[in-house]
């Protein structure tokens, strides 16, 4: 960079902005299926709940992004100011689709800062227009895929709208799946939850079962066919890459995690 080239500002996203971004996404998804927002299937995220989640996602580094976010009256408000990577990690903890949208948002901000920092050459302008067309097409494809996933979700909800009074045979709830996968693969509960809920091939619920305990107050829980669960985890572990005797990685999970020695995985 020479003395006449202005510095390019690094875009950030505050925890307040990320909260609004997540709620706007949930509202759009609710409207897409004709649901109200907020509603049981599309709850509103509170800023304080996102703040509670930051240390779990970013660990000790969360303090590096702590920021004072004054309200409309100038009163101090605890919050965070995230760089692109950290904003994407937080978004991914809610869903991979949301992570992609935050990534696109931050990438667009980076591009805008770059454009504002200097004038483009004709070749760069041509390249920018071509990239913009590619981005539009990519977004259209992504939106189509998202709508397809939403349609599947609605279908699943409709199928499971009749609450069962008892758990069907050959099915199990997440509270049964976690200890079973721990015993079989030594997978931590948080990894089991990710596999069951956030992977492209996560199993669909077999139905909803009413909790008969009095203290449950009529609540219900999802159950899954045991066969589907076994198939899902067999595929998942084969996609893992072993980095130590007991630790592995997976393309869809941004951390190392435990997997029992001797379990067959793909070769790095």
Secondary structure, 3 states (H helix, E strand, C coil): CCCCCCCCCCCCEEHHHHHHHHHHHHHHHHHHCCCCCCECCECCCCHHHHHHHHHHHHHHHHHHHEEECCCCCCCCCEEEEECHHHHHHHHHCCCHHHHHHHHHHHHHHHHHHHHHHCCCCHHHHHHHHHHHHHHHHHHHHHHHHHHHHHHHHHHHHHHCCCCECCCCCCEEEHHHHHHHHHHHHCCCHHHHHHHHHCCCCCCCCCEEEECCCHHHCCCEEEEEEHHHHHHHHHHHHHCCEECCCCEEEECCEEEEEECCCCCCCECC
